[in-house]
Amino acid sequence: MKEELVAKIEIALNGMRPFLQADGGDVEMVELTDDMELKLRLLGNCSSCSMSSMTMKAGIENGIRNALPQILKVTAVSE
């Protein structure tokens, strides 16, 4: 079940990657916890961009939660 969910998360992230990569950034999945918290790391230019919190909240989190409503929380983690 969790492997299937992780695969769906990767598909959703792959849909967002071109927008991040256009600005020299990317995103990687760090962990999906048992209580359905998804931990992501912004990479490249996205990791230090002043808009990164907006990118995470408005872009990535909304996209993930719309595609996978069972994900309860999306958190950004740093290096």
Secondary structure, DSSP 8 states (H G I E B T S, - for coil): -HHHHHHHHHHHHHHHHHHHHHTTEEEEEEEE-TTSEEEEEEEEHHHH-TTHHHIIIIIIIHHHHHH-TT--EEEE---
